Amino acid sequence: MTQQPLRGVTSLRFNQDQSCFCCAMETGVRIYNVEPLMEKGHLDHEQVGSMGLVEMLHRSNLLALVGGGGSPKFSEISVLIWDDAREGKDSKDKLVLEFTFTKPVLAVRMRHDKIVIVLRNRIYVYSFPDNPRKLFEFDTRDNPKGLCDLCPSLEKQLLVFPGHKCGSLQLVDLASTKPGTSSAPFTINAHQSDVACVSLNQPGTVVASASQKGTLIRLFDTQSKEKLVELRRGTDPATLYCINFSHDSSFLCASSDKGTVHIFALKDTRLNRRSALARVGKVGPMIGQYVDSQWSLASFTVPAESACICAFGRNTSKNVNSVIGEWKKPLGSGYCMGKGLQVGPRRI
């Protein structure tokens, strides 16, 4: 895939099926198709100012916008819904909804019937897009990254976010929970330190998470809470930027500040590498966890100084797409790239 320069990126997000990605930028918003890589549309600075967050609803005309950056036109405490299909000479004509809060919005997630808005200590769920009304409000542990994921499946309405206990995940089935009522939280004790990254697979049957340490990625069944597998990114601490499943949940990819994107097999875990110590037999308890972990079957490098998100192409055995956006610097840049991945028998 060809490289496409981006300037002043403040955040990057794939849409729900990972076929597009959107860029919140100092100069506005850019929307790109992934395969083939091409710009689908943009909102310039004159229309929306500098942006802090942008979220797509599948491949529709609806975008959720949150102001940010150096010269914002909109507030960081408001989520604005932009309808690109709506006619009008003025940009205000395309702003069809607004959700305003008292504190900065850190993340937005959407599905066909709901929108989730994440603040540092609270999460709001609204019906969407027709006649929006507040359905749920959840208090959370301090969540400075706005961690949250929402299942896009028509069959399952699962929401996951950091639980009140350090290292835990809280799962809420929005379909079975009645608005205005309280229910016992469905909690998974995933890690010993705070959660740093979380992701659901497409059907919402598996949740993957990593802690602030960033060495392990753990996968859990969302129904039974059972740990399914433990994947080892590395031995040294790292900040994970992104975890994503392939469309059929056969593979998982993860990116971190180490400048490496790792790919793990989930359907056939024999493809994953394992420690040579696993062949030795019984080992002491101090290194037992290290031996039991599975290592990535493949990896590729990206610029370590640039934050990166990654996802799979439709042909999961061939392509892993990574979008690299350098938003830690005032005048950042970015590009999209694809890496080939051949999965099959390998010599050990």
Order of alpha helices (4+ residues) and beta strands (2+ residues): beta-beta-beta-beta-beta-alpha-beta-beta-beta-beta-beta-beta-beta-beta-beta-beta-beta-beta-beta-beta-beta-beta-beta-beta-beta-beta-alpha-beta-beta-beta-beta-beta
